[in-house]
Structures are given as structure tokens and as C-alpha cells.
Amino acid sequence: MTIANRLKLGLVLHGVGRGWQSWRHPEAIIDGSTNIDLYVEQAQLAEKGLFDFVFVADSLQIDERSMPHYLSRFEPATILSALATVTSHIGLVGTFTVSYSEPFNLARQLASLDKISRGRAGWNVVTSWLAGTAANFGKDRHFEHDERYRLAAEYVDVVRGLWDSFEPGALVGDKEAGVFLEPGKLHTLDHAGEFFRVRGPLNLDRTPQGYPVTFQAGTSEEGRNFAASYADAIFSVPRSKEQSIAFRSDLRRRAAEAGRDPDKLYVFGAISAQVASTREELDRLVEERNRYNSIENALSSLGQSFNDYDFSRHDLDAPFPAVTEEWLNSSQGAVTRIVSAAVEEGLTLRQTALRFGRPIDSLDGTPEEIADQMQSWLDDGAIDGFMLTEGLPGQLKAFVEQVVPVLQRRGLLRTSYEGATFRENLDLPIPQNRYSGAAA
């Protein structure tokens, strides 16, 4: 099995937990979201399992109703740089917003991470859907949905232009000739667009990957078009295999229409897995997990995509509330999908929250059963890989020790890392430098 069509794995580093009540588990680490030892332990465990990457999510606005993991957590560039020094092969992906940062600073941060990690940096491009974020950056208003994606496209173009500032081999360091920088191989960008004016050049030379691996997670029309044009990988929330097949097929079609190789746009489905040796053990684990997934938690989770809307103010058994303009300017793809299902099926708020507000844990069972399900999704073209979240403390270790060997025996998962960089391990080419026309 080639790199391109083997199963790929990522791990979400969720600190204290991925839900509103996960912190109450007896084995949960209360300061887990700012506990460097926990991050190191999980990153090294994922590398032991030959995962492709670890992922650090981020957002720039909180309030008292925010998920505990969101309330106090590491800034992505900082924690990923720390993890770069205690890992050797695994990719390091962080969420960084284009709506509330400057291209020059972010280009420098990510290029630094790529150099520190010797070519393992990844960037999850987000536009920030929570309207309250604007007030944290002195803005009078939040960008509109369509506006955010125009900004994102320009932002990525600027950052990539800055990453091309130095042609490969520009820093020669010839002591005898007294030449440190080869003349003509450092370039200014001189960008002037709708949202940004950036001169350049970047004060950091070409990195091992040229550009860090680019991730994205939008599901709206604009989000899908953006991913098809710019992303190397996209995160999805698989509601069913059929929906995932349709989503992946649509993205591949759009990538081809954008002039890209659709085989170089990978779709990762977010899942968790409860690993058990018997049916009785599995029933116990599922019950334990569901103990921390109440209807109140489901309402909070549902509200995230709706600009952190408080659905608890509504009657749980009344029809789902009418959509508002504020919701559509939030996570539009998720909002549209959820509202459409609620209207078409006549769902109550309770039914909607239980379906869309609870984590999807479809891959539970013995190691062989979980491997069967993963193989089925891969073989049927529903995903290229999975992004694992730990549903209960200890389940990452169980997955690495019990499921990974089954996947390896079936030839679905690598038995060693193929290359030195994140791009090599995903079989992604190094982008050409626009000035030299040569790969870095």
C-alpha cells in the first residue's frame, strides 16, 4: 500500500477533555490544558503509534459558558514548539486565525516552527466564527462570512509569498569570499490587496517544507472552495459513511476543477474509539463515557457552531428555533446542515442537540472490530484518515497498544515513518519557490 492510499492518523490534544463535563472524570487532569507533561506524554504516545500528526485547536474568545478546555489552554505556536523538541517524526499542526492576526507575524511563527521541528509544521487555517472575538482585537464588528473567505485567500497568498522570500540556497555563508547572502536571491513581496499591505521580505530563510502542511475545516460552499484551492488536508465530522463519501467526492471534484491533483487533498474524519476486549467491558466504557454527555452538555456543544448561542433558554421539546442572521454569519456550513435536518425531519431542540451536540463515537469495539470499521471507511472512499479524540482517559494508550498493531498487520498503517518531514510522510510535494522555479 502506498503512502497516498494508506490510512492516516491524527490526534487532537484536548487537555482536560473534549466536553463540558469531561473534567469530572476521576482520572481527568484538571490543569490538563496547560500541563506540559500531559502534552508531552500524549504526543510521544501518538508518535509511538506512528500517527501522522498531533493537532492543537484554538479560539480567541471565551466566556463563562465556554468548554473547560477552552477556558485556559496553551497558545498553539508555543506548545507545538515545545513538543518539537521532545518528538522526532510526528507532524505538529496548530490552529491560527486569519481574521485576527497579521500575515507577516504568522508567516514568521510558522516558519520558525518548521525550522525548530526540522520540517514538521502544519497550519489549520481558520477564519474565526465567534463574533465576540472582534472586541478582543479592538474591532467594531466581526467580518461577514463571505468576507472572511476573501480575506483568508488573500492572507494565505501573502503568507506563501513571504515564505518564498529567500530562494533555496540564498544564504551561502562563503567566509573566504565574504558573501553571506547571494545577491539577487532575496525578494520583497510588495503586496497591496483588499485587506493587507505587506512589503516583505520575511526575516527568515526558506524552511525544510517550503510551506507548512495546510489544513482547513470549512464545510460551507466558500469553505469547500477554499479547501479545494489551498488545503492539503481537511477536517470533517462524519455523520454517516454515505455523507462522508459524498463530502470527500465533492472536495476531490472541486480540487480537480481548481487544477489540483485530487489525490493530494486528504479528508480526515474526527472520531473517538472505545477499545474493549469483551462486550461487557465495552458496555461499561460506553456507559462511563455517556455519563459525562448530558443533554445540558449537548446543548452547549450545539451552541458552539451557532456563535456560542445559549439554547437552554428554549423549550427542549418544542420545534428547533428559527434560524437567525447571526447564526448564518457563524459556522455557516455546520449551521446550514443542522437547521436543514431539523426542519426537514421536524426535530425538536432536544432531538437536534442529542444528534448534533454529542460527540460521534462510531468506532467502538474490540481492536479487530475497530480496525474493520476503519478499513471499511477507507476502502469505500469515505475518508483518507481519522483524527482521533480521546473519549476517556487511557483510551489513546489502548488504541496505540491494541488497535495500531492490527492495522499494521493488515498493511493499512505504516510500520515506520517514511521520511524526515511532515510532507514526506504524507507524500506531499514541496512547493516550488516562485522566484527560482526550483523545489526547496
ROPATI-66190 format. One record per residue (C-alpha): residue number from 1; x, y, z. Coordinates in Angstrom, 1 decimal. Layout:
<recs>
rec num=NUM; x=X; y=Y; z=Z
...
</recs>
This chain:
<recs>
rec num=1; x=0.0; y=0.0; z=0.0
rec num=2; x=1.4; y=3.4; z=-1.0
rec num=3; x=1.6; y=6.4; z=1.3
rec num=4; x=-1.2; y=8.1; z=-0.6
rec num=5; x=-3.8; y=5.4; z=-0.1
rec num=6; x=-2.8; y=4.1; z=3.4
rec num=7; x=-4.7; y=5.0; z=6.5
rec num=8; x=-3.6; y=8.3; z=8.0
rec num=9; x=-4.0; y=9.2; z=11.7
rec num=10; x=-4.0; y=12.4; z=13.7
rec num=11; x=-4.6; y=13.1; z=17.4
rec num=12; x=-6.4; y=16.0; z=18.9
rec num=13; x=-4.7; y=17.2; z=22.1
rec num=14; x=-7.7; y=18.1; z=24.3
rec num=15; x=-6.0; y=18.7; z=27.6
rec num=16; x=-8.6; y=18.4; z=30.4
rec num=17; x=-11.1; y=16.9; z=27.9
rec num=18; x=-13.2; y=17.5; z=24.8
rec num=19; x=-16.6; y=18.1; z=26.5
rec num=20; x=-18.2; y=20.3; z=29.1
rec num=21; x=-18.2; y=17.6; z=31.8
rec num=22; x=-15.1; y=15.5; z=30.9
rec num=23; x=-13.1; y=17.2; z=33.6
rec num=24; x=-15.2; y=15.4; z=36.2
rec num=25; x=-13.9; y=12.0; z=35.3
rec num=26; x=-11.8; y=10.6; z=38.2
rec num=27; x=-8.7; y=10.3; z=36.1
rec num=28; x=-9.0; y=13.6; z=34.3
rec num=29; x=-6.2; y=16.1; z=34.9
rec num=30; x=-7.8; y=19.4; z=36.0
rec num=31; x=-4.9; y=21.5; z=34.6
rec num=32; x=-4.5; y=19.2; z=31.6
rec num=33; x=-4.9; y=22.0; z=29.1
rec num=34; x=-1.9; y=23.8; z=30.5
rec num=35; x=0.0; y=20.8; z=31.6
rec num=36; x=3.2; y=20.4; z=29.6
rec num=37; x=3.8; y=16.9; z=30.9
rec num=38; x=0.5; y=15.7; z=29.7
rec num=39; x=1.0; y=17.2; z=26.2
rec num=40; x=4.5; y=15.6; z=26.0
rec num=41; x=3.1; y=12.2; z=27.1
rec num=42; x=0.3; y=12.2; z=24.6
rec num=43; x=2.5; y=13.5; z=21.7
rec num=44; x=5.1; y=10.8; z=22.4
rec num=45; x=2.5; y=8.1; z=22.7
rec num=46; x=1.0; y=9.2; z=19.3
rec num=47; x=4.4; y=9.1; z=17.8
rec num=48; x=5.0; y=5.6; z=19.2
rec num=49; x=1.7; y=4.7; z=17.4
rec num=50; x=3.2; y=6.2; z=14.2
rec num=51; x=0.4; y=8.8; z=13.9
rec num=52; x=0.9; y=11.4; z=11.2
rec num=53; x=0.3; y=14.4; z=13.4
rec num=54; x=-0.9; y=15.9; z=16.6
rec num=55; x=-3.4; y=18.8; z=16.5
rec num=56; x=-3.8; y=21.8; z=18.8
rec num=57; x=-7.1; y=23.6; z=18.3
rec num=58; x=-7.6; y=27.3; z=19.3
rec num=59; x=-10.1; y=30.1; z=19.6
rec num=60; x=-9.7; y=33.7; z=20.7
rec num=61; x=-12.8; y=34.3; z=22.7
rec num=62; x=-14.2; y=32.8; z=25.9
rec num=63; x=-16.9; y=33.4; z=28.4
rec num=64; x=-18.1; y=31.6; z=31.5
rec num=65; x=-20.1; y=29.1; z=29.4
rec num=66; x=-17.1; y=28.0; z=27.3
rec num=67; x=-15.9; y=24.4; z=27.3
rec num=68; x=-13.4; y=23.9; z=30.2
rec num=69; x=-10.6; y=23.1; z=27.7
rec num=70; x=-11.2; y=26.4; z=26.0
rec num=71; x=-11.1; y=28.5; z=29.2
rec num=72; x=-7.4; y=28.1; z=29.9
rec num=73; x=-5.1; y=26.5; z=27.3
rec num=74; x=-1.8; y=26.9; z=25.6
rec num=75; x=-1.2; y=29.1; z=22.6
rec num=76; x=-0.6; y=26.8; z=19.7
rec num=77; x=2.8; y=28.1; z=18.4
rec num=78; x=4.3; y=27.9; z=21.9
rec num=79; x=3.2; y=24.4; z=22.8
rec num=80; x=4.0; y=23.0; z=19.4
rec num=81; x=7.5; y=24.5; z=19.5
rec num=82; x=7.9; y=22.8; z=22.9
rec num=83; x=6.6; y=19.5; z=21.5
rec num=84; x=9.0; y=19.8; z=18.6
rec num=85; x=11.9; y=19.3; z=21.0
rec num=86; x=10.6; y=16.1; z=22.5
rec num=87; x=9.4; y=14.3; z=19.3
rec num=88; x=11.3; y=13.4; z=16.1
rec num=89; x=8.8; y=12.5; z=13.3
rec num=90; x=5.2; y=13.4; z=14.1
rec num=91; x=3.6; y=16.4; z=12.4
rec num=92; x=2.7; y=19.4; z=14.6
rec num=93; x=-0.5; y=21.1; z=13.5
rec num=94; x=-1.9; y=24.2; z=15.1
rec num=95; x=-5.0; y=26.4; z=14.5
rec num=96; x=-4.2; y=30.0; z=13.6
rec num=97; x=-6.8; y=32.6; z=12.6
rec num=98; x=-6.5; y=34.8; z=9.5
rec num=99; x=-9.2; y=37.2; z=10.7
rec num=100; x=-7.3; y=38.4; z=13.8
rec num=101; x=-3.6; y=38.2; z=13.1
rec num=102; x=-1.1; y=39.7; z=10.7
rec num=103; x=0.3; y=37.7; z=7.8
rec num=104; x=3.9; y=38.8; z=8.5
rec num=105; x=3.9; y=37.7; z=12.1
rec num=106; x=2.2; y=34.4; z=11.4
rec num=107; x=4.5; y=33.6; z=8.5
rec num=108; x=7.4; y=34.1; z=10.8
rec num=109; x=5.9; y=32.0; z=13.6
rec num=110; x=5.1; y=29.0; z=11.4
rec num=111; x=8.4; y=29.2; z=9.5
rec num=112; x=10.1; y=29.2; z=12.9
rec num=113; x=8.1; y=26.1; z=14.0
rec num=114; x=9.0; y=24.4; z=10.7
rec num=115; x=12.7; y=25.0; z=11.3
rec num=116; x=12.6; y=24.1; z=15.0
rec num=117; x=10.9; y=20.8; z=14.2
rec num=118; x=13.1; y=20.2; z=11.1
rec num=119; x=10.1; y=20.2; z=8.8
rec num=120; x=7.1; y=19.1; z=10.7
rec num=121; x=4.8; y=22.2; z=10.9
rec num=122; x=1.2; y=22.3; z=9.9
rec num=123; x=-1.3; y=25.2; z=9.8
rec num=124; x=-5.0; y=24.8; z=10.3
rec num=125; x=-6.4; y=27.9; z=8.6
rec num=126; x=-9.5; y=29.3; z=10.3
rec num=127; x=-11.5; y=32.5; z=9.8
rec num=128; x=-12.9; y=32.7; z=13.4
rec num=129; x=-16.6; y=32.4; z=13.5
rec num=130; x=-17.3; y=33.7; z=17.0
rec num=131; x=-18.5; y=37.3; z=16.6
rec num=132; x=-17.3; y=38.3; z=20.1
rec num=133; x=-13.7; y=37.8; z=19.0
rec num=134; x=-13.7; y=41.2; z=17.3
rec num=135; x=-13.9; y=43.0; z=20.7
rec num=136; x=-10.6; y=41.3; z=21.8
rec num=137; x=-8.8; y=43.0; z=18.9
rec num=138; x=-10.3; y=46.5; z=19.0
rec num=139; x=-12.6; y=45.8; z=16.1
rec num=140; x=-16.1; y=47.3; z=15.9
rec num=141; x=-17.5; y=44.4; z=14.0
rec num=142; x=-16.9; y=40.8; z=13.1
rec num=143; x=-16.2; y=40.0; z=9.4
rec num=144; x=-19.1; y=38.7; z=7.4
rec num=145; x=-18.9; y=35.1; z=6.3
rec num=146; x=-18.2; y=35.7; z=2.6
rec num=147; x=-15.8; y=38.5; z=3.5
rec num=148; x=-13.8; y=36.2; z=5.8
rec num=149; x=-13.1; y=33.7; z=3.0
rec num=150; x=-11.9; y=36.5; z=0.7
rec num=151; x=-9.7; y=37.6; z=3.5
rec num=152; x=-8.5; y=34.1; z=4.0
rec num=153; x=-7.5; y=33.6; z=0.4
rec num=154; x=-5.5; y=36.8; z=0.3
rec num=155; x=-3.9; y=36.1; z=3.7
rec num=156; x=-2.7; y=32.6; z=2.6
rec num=157; x=-1.4; y=34.1; z=-0.7
rec num=158; x=0.6; y=36.7; z=1.3
rec num=159; x=2.0; y=34.2; z=3.8
rec num=160; x=3.1; y=31.9; z=1.0
rec num=161; x=4.7; y=34.9; z=-0.8
rec num=162; x=6.6; y=35.7; z=2.3
rec num=163; x=7.7; y=32.1; z=2.7
rec num=164; x=9.2; y=32.4; z=-0.8
rec num=165; x=11.3; y=35.5; z=0.2
rec num=166; x=14.6; y=33.5; z=0.1
rec num=167; x=15.3; y=31.3; z=-2.9
rec num=168; x=16.7; y=27.9; z=-2.0
rec num=169; x=20.4; y=28.3; z=-1.2
rec num=170; x=20.3; y=32.1; z=-0.8
rec num=171; x=22.3; y=32.0; z=2.4
rec num=172; x=25.7; y=30.8; z=1.1
rec num=173; x=27.9; y=31.9; z=4.1
rec num=174; x=31.1; y=32.0; z=2.0
rec num=175; x=33.7; y=33.1; z=4.5
rec num=176; x=36.6; y=33.3; z=2.1
rec num=177; x=34.7; y=35.4; z=-0.4
rec num=178; x=33.0; y=37.4; z=2.3
rec num=179; x=29.5; y=36.6; z=0.9
rec num=180; x=26.7; y=35.7; z=3.4
rec num=181; x=23.7; y=36.3; z=1.1
rec num=182; x=23.9; y=35.6; z=-2.6
rec num=183; x=22.9; y=38.8; z=-4.4
rec num=184; x=19.5; y=38.6; z=-6.2
rec num=185; x=18.1; y=35.7; z=-4.2
rec num=186; x=16.2; y=37.7; z=-1.6
rec num=187; x=12.9; y=39.1; z=-2.8
rec num=188; x=10.4; y=41.7; z=-1.5
rec num=189; x=6.7; y=40.8; z=-1.9
rec num=190; x=5.2; y=44.4; z=-2.3
rec num=191; x=1.7; y=43.1; z=-1.8
rec num=192; x=-1.2; y=45.6; z=-1.8
rec num=193; x=-4.7; y=44.0; z=-1.8
rec num=194; x=-8.2; y=44.4; z=-0.4
rec num=195; x=-7.2; y=43.6; z=3.2
rec num=196; x=-3.4; y=43.7; z=3.5
rec num=197; x=-0.4; y=45.7; z=2.5
rec num=198; x=2.8; y=43.8; z=3.1
rec num=199; x=6.2; y=44.7; z=1.7
rec num=200; x=8.5; y=41.9; z=2.9
rec num=201; x=10.8; y=40.1; z=2.7
rec num=202; x=10.3; y=37.7; z=5.6
rec num=203; x=13.3; y=37.8; z=8.0
rec num=204; x=13.7; y=34.0; z=8.0
rec num=205; x=15.0; y=32.0; z=5.1
rec num=206; x=13.4; y=29.0; z=3.3
rec num=207; x=12.2; y=26.2; z=5.6
rec num=208; x=12.5; y=22.5; z=5.2
rec num=209; x=9.0; y=22.1; z=3.8
rec num=210; x=8.8; y=25.3; z=1.8
rec num=211; x=5.3; y=25.8; z=3.2
rec num=212; x=3.9; y=24.0; z=6.3
rec num=213; x=1.2; y=21.5; z=5.5
rec num=214; x=-2.1; y=23.4; z=5.2
rec num=215; x=-5.3; y=22.1; z=6.9
rec num=216; x=-8.8; y=23.5; z=6.8
rec num=217; x=-12.2; y=22.6; z=8.2
rec num=218; x=-14.9; y=24.6; z=6.4
rec num=219; x=-18.0; y=22.8; z=5.1
rec num=220; x=-19.9; y=25.8; z=3.5
rec num=221; x=-19.7; y=26.5; z=-0.2
rec num=222; x=-17.0; y=29.1; z=0.4
rec num=223; x=-15.2; y=26.7; z=2.8
rec num=224; x=-15.1; y=23.9; z=0.4
rec num=225; x=-13.9; y=26.1; z=-2.5
rec num=226; x=-11.2; y=27.4; z=-0.2
rec num=227; x=-10.1; y=23.9; z=0.8
rec num=228; x=-10.1; y=22.8; z=-2.8
rec num=229; x=-7.8; y=25.6; z=-3.8
rec num=230; x=-5.4; y=25.9; z=-0.8
rec num=231; x=-5.6; y=22.9; z=1.6
rec num=232; x=-3.5; y=19.7; z=1.7
rec num=233; x=-6.0; y=18.2; z=4.2
rec num=234; x=-9.4; y=19.0; z=5.6
rec num=235; x=-11.1; y=18.0; z=8.8
rec num=236; x=-14.7; y=16.7; z=8.8
rec num=237; x=-17.2; y=15.5; z=11.3
rec num=238; x=-18.6; y=12.2; z=9.8
rec num=239; x=-22.3; y=11.8; z=10.5
rec num=240; x=-22.5; y=8.7; z=8.3
rec num=241; x=-20.4; y=6.9; z=5.8
rec num=242; x=-22.7; y=7.9; z=3.0
rec num=243; x=-22.4; y=11.6; z=3.8
rec num=244; x=-18.6; y=11.3; z=4.2
rec num=245; x=-18.3; y=9.6; z=0.8
rec num=246; x=-20.3; y=12.4; z=-0.8
rec num=247; x=-18.3; y=15.1; z=1.0
rec num=248; x=-14.9; y=13.6; z=0.0
rec num=249; x=-16.1; y=13.2; z=-3.6
rec num=250; x=-17.3; y=16.8; z=-3.8
rec num=251; x=-14.0; y=18.1; z=-2.4
rec num=252; x=-12.0; y=16.0; z=-4.9
rec num=253; x=-14.1; y=17.3; z=-7.8
rec num=254; x=-13.6; y=20.9; z=-6.7
rec num=255; x=-9.8; y=20.3; z=-6.3
rec num=256; x=-9.6; y=18.9; z=-9.9
rec num=257; x=-11.6; y=21.9; z=-11.2
rec num=258; x=-9.1; y=24.2; z=-9.4
rec num=259; x=-6.3; y=22.5; z=-11.4
rec num=260; x=-5.0; y=20.4; z=-8.5
rec num=261; x=-4.3; y=16.7; z=-8.0
rec num=262; x=-7.3; y=15.5; z=-6.0
rec num=263; x=-5.2; y=12.6; z=-4.6
rec num=264; x=-3.2; y=15.3; z=-2.7
rec num=265; x=-6.2; y=16.6; z=-0.7
rec num=266; x=-6.8; y=14.3; z=2.2
rec num=267; x=-10.0; y=14.1; z=4.3
rec num=268; x=-9.8; y=13.3; z=8.0
rec num=269; x=-12.9; y=12.3; z=9.9
rec num=270; x=-13.0; y=13.2; z=13.6
rec num=271; x=-13.8; y=10.2; z=15.7
rec num=272; x=-13.1; y=8.6; z=19.1
rec num=273; x=-12.7; y=4.9; z=19.8
rec num=274; x=-13.5; y=2.9; z=22.9
rec num=275; x=-11.3; y=-0.2; z=22.9
rec num=276; x=-12.5; y=-3.3; z=24.8
rec num=277; x=-11.7; y=-7.0; z=24.8
rec num=278; x=-15.3; y=-8.1; z=25.6
rec num=279; x=-18.8; y=-6.9; z=25.1
rec num=280; x=-19.3; y=-6.4; z=28.8
rec num=281; x=-16.2; y=-4.2; z=29.0
rec num=282; x=-17.4; y=-2.2; z=26.0
rec num=283; x=-20.8; y=-1.6; z=27.6
rec num=284; x=-19.1; y=-0.4; z=30.7
rec num=285; x=-16.8; y=2.0; z=28.8
rec num=286; x=-19.7; y=3.4; z=26.7
rec num=287; x=-21.8; y=3.9; z=29.9
rec num=288; x=-18.8; y=5.6; z=31.5
rec num=289; x=-18.4; y=7.9; z=28.6
rec num=290; x=-22.1; y=8.8; z=28.3
rec num=291; x=-22.2; y=9.7; z=32.0
rec num=292; x=-20.4; y=12.9; z=31.0
rec num=293; x=-22.6; y=13.7; z=28.0
rec num=294; x=-25.8; y=15.1; z=29.4
rec num=295; x=-28.5; y=17.0; z=27.5
rec num=296; x=-27.1; y=20.2; z=29.0
rec num=297; x=-23.6; y=19.4; z=27.6
rec num=298; x=-25.2; y=18.6; z=24.2
rec num=299; x=-26.9; y=22.0; z=24.2
rec num=300; x=-23.6; y=23.7; z=25.0
rec num=301; x=-21.8; y=21.8; z=22.3
rec num=302; x=-24.6; y=22.5; z=19.7
rec num=303; x=-24.4; y=26.2; z=20.5
rec num=304; x=-20.7; y=26.4; z=19.6
rec num=305; x=-21.4; y=26.4; z=15.9
rec num=306; x=-24.2; y=29.0; z=16.4
rec num=307; x=-21.9; y=31.7; z=17.6
rec num=308; x=-22.0; y=30.2; z=21.1
rec num=309; x=-25.7; y=30.6; z=21.3
rec num=310; x=-27.4; y=29.6; z=24.6
rec num=311; x=-30.1; y=27.1; z=23.5
rec num=312; x=-31.0; y=26.4; z=27.1
rec num=313; x=-33.4; y=29.4; z=27.0
rec num=314; x=-35.7; y=27.4; z=24.7
rec num=315; x=-38.2; y=24.6; z=25.4
rec num=316; x=-36.4; y=21.3; z=24.8
rec num=317; x=-39.4; y=19.6; z=23.3
rec num=318; x=-40.5; y=22.5; z=21.0
rec num=319; x=-39.5; y=22.6; z=17.4
rec num=320; x=-36.0; y=23.7; z=16.7
rec num=321; x=-35.8; y=27.6; z=16.8
rec num=322; x=-35.9; y=29.6; z=13.6
rec num=323; x=-32.5; y=30.5; z=12.1
rec num=324; x=-31.1; y=34.0; z=12.6
rec num=325; x=-28.7; y=36.1; z=10.5
rec num=326; x=-26.2; y=36.0; z=13.4
rec num=327; x=-26.1; y=32.2; z=13.2
rec num=328; x=-25.5; y=32.2; z=9.4
rec num=329; x=-22.5; y=34.5; z=10.0
rec num=330; x=-21.0; y=32.0; z=12.3
rec num=331; x=-20.0; y=28.4; z=11.3
rec num=332; x=-22.2; y=28.6; z=8.2
rec num=333; x=-21.7; y=25.1; z=6.9
rec num=334; x=-22.5; y=23.4; z=10.2
rec num=335; x=-25.5; y=25.7; z=10.9
rec num=336; x=-27.0; y=25.1; z=7.5
rec num=337; x=-26.6; y=21.3; z=7.8
rec num=338; x=-28.1; y=21.2; z=11.3
rec num=339; x=-31.0; y=23.5; z=10.6
rec num=340; x=-31.8; y=21.7; z=7.3
rec num=341; x=-32.0; y=18.4; z=9.1
rec num=342; x=-34.1; y=19.9; z=11.9
rec num=343; x=-36.6; y=21.4; z=9.5
rec num=344; x=-36.9; y=18.5; z=7.1
rec num=345; x=-37.3; y=15.9; z=9.8
rec num=346; x=-39.3; y=18.1; z=12.2
rec num=347; x=-36.8; y=17.7; z=15.0
rec num=348; x=-37.3; y=19.2; z=18.4
rec num=349; x=-34.5; y=21.1; z=20.1
rec num=350; x=-33.8; y=18.0; z=22.3
rec num=351; x=-33.6; y=15.7; z=19.3
rec num=352; x=-31.3; y=18.1; z=17.4
rec num=353; x=-29.0; y=18.5; z=20.4
rec num=354; x=-28.7; y=14.8; z=21.0
rec num=355; x=-27.9; y=14.2; z=17.4
rec num=356; x=-25.6; y=17.0; z=16.6
rec num=357; x=-24.4; y=18.2; z=20.0
rec num=358; x=-22.9; y=14.9; z=21.2
rec num=359; x=-19.6; y=13.5; z=20.2
rec num=360; x=-19.8; y=10.9; z=17.5
rec num=361; x=-18.2; y=7.7; z=18.7
rec num=362; x=-19.0; y=5.2; z=16.0
rec num=363; x=-15.8; y=3.2; z=16.1
rec num=364; x=-16.1; y=1.2; z=19.4
rec num=365; x=-15.4; y=-2.5; z=20.0
rec num=366; x=-12.5; y=-4.9; z=20.1
rec num=367; x=-9.3; y=-4.0; z=18.3
rec num=368; x=-10.3; y=-6.1; z=15.4
rec num=369; x=-13.8; y=-4.6; z=15.2
rec num=370; x=-12.4; y=-1.1; z=15.3
rec num=371; x=-9.9; y=-2.0; z=12.5
rec num=372; x=-12.7; y=-3.5; z=10.5
rec num=373; x=-14.7; y=-0.2; z=10.6
rec num=374; x=-11.6; y=1.9; z=9.8
rec num=375; x=-10.8; y=-0.3; z=6.9
rec num=376; x=-14.4; y=-0.1; z=5.6
rec num=377; x=-14.4; y=3.7; z=5.7
rec num=378; x=-11.0; y=3.8; z=3.9
rec num=379; x=-11.8; y=1.2; z=1.3
rec num=380; x=-15.2; y=2.8; z=0.5
rec num=381; x=-13.7; y=6.2; z=-0.1
rec num=382; x=-15.3; y=7.9; z=2.9
rec num=383; x=-12.0; y=9.2; z=4.4
rec num=384; x=-8.3; y=9.2; z=3.9
rec num=385; x=-7.7; y=9.1; z=7.6
rec num=386; x=-9.1; y=9.7; z=11.1
rec num=387; x=-8.4; y=12.4; z=13.6
rec num=388; x=-8.7; y=10.6; z=17.0
rec num=389; x=-10.0; y=12.3; z=20.1
rec num=390; x=-9.7; y=10.6; z=23.5
rec num=391; x=-13.2; y=9.8; z=24.7
rec num=392; x=-12.0; y=8.6; z=28.1
rec num=393; x=-8.6; y=8.8; z=29.9
rec num=394; x=-6.4; y=5.9; z=28.9
rec num=395; x=-8.1; y=5.2; z=25.6
rec num=396; x=-5.2; y=6.7; z=23.5
rec num=397; x=-2.8; y=4.2; z=25.1
rec num=398; x=-5.3; y=1.4; z=24.5
rec num=399; x=-5.6; y=2.4; z=20.8
rec num=400; x=-1.9; y=2.6; z=20.3
rec num=401; x=-1.2; y=-0.7; z=22.0
rec num=402; x=-4.1; y=-2.7; z=20.7
rec num=403; x=-5.6; y=-1.2; z=17.5
rec num=404; x=-2.4; y=0.0; z=15.8
rec num=405; x=-0.8; y=-3.5; z=15.6
rec num=406; x=-4.0; y=-4.9; z=14.0
rec num=407; x=-3.9; y=-2.1; z=11.4
rec num=408; x=-0.2; y=-2.8; z=10.7
rec num=409; x=-0.7; y=-6.5; z=10.3
rec num=410; x=-3.4; y=-5.7; z=7.7
rec num=411; x=-1.0; y=-3.4; z=5.8
rec num=412; x=-3.2; y=-0.4; z=6.4
rec num=413; x=-0.8; y=1.6; z=8.6
rec num=414; x=2.9; y=2.3; z=8.4
rec num=415; x=5.4; y=0.3; z=10.4
rec num=416; x=7.9; y=3.2; z=10.4
rec num=417; x=8.0; y=6.8; z=9.3
rec num=418; x=8.8; y=7.1; z=5.6
rec num=419; x=10.6; y=10.4; z=5.6
rec num=420; x=12.1; y=13.2; z=7.7
rec num=421; x=9.4; y=15.9; z=7.1
rec num=422; x=5.6; y=16.0; z=7.6
rec num=423; x=5.2; y=16.5; z=3.8
rec num=424; x=7.3; y=13.4; z=3.0
rec num=425; x=5.3; y=11.3; z=5.5
rec num=426; x=2.1; y=12.4; z=3.8
rec num=427; x=3.5; y=12.0; z=0.3
rec num=428; x=3.0; y=15.7; z=-0.5
rec num=429; x=5.4; y=17.6; z=-2.7
rec num=430; x=7.5; y=20.6; z=-1.5
rec num=431; x=6.1; y=23.7; z=-3.2
rec num=432; x=8.3; y=25.4; z=-5.7
rec num=433; x=9.8; y=28.7; z=-4.9
rec num=434; x=8.1; y=31.3; z=-7.1
rec num=435; x=11.3; y=33.1; z=-7.9
rec num=436; x=13.6; y=30.2; z=-8.6
rec num=437; x=11.1; y=27.7; z=-10.1
rec num=438; x=13.1; y=25.0; z=-8.2
rec num=439; x=11.9; y=22.9; z=-5.3
rec num=440; x=13.3; y=23.8; z=-2.0
</recs>
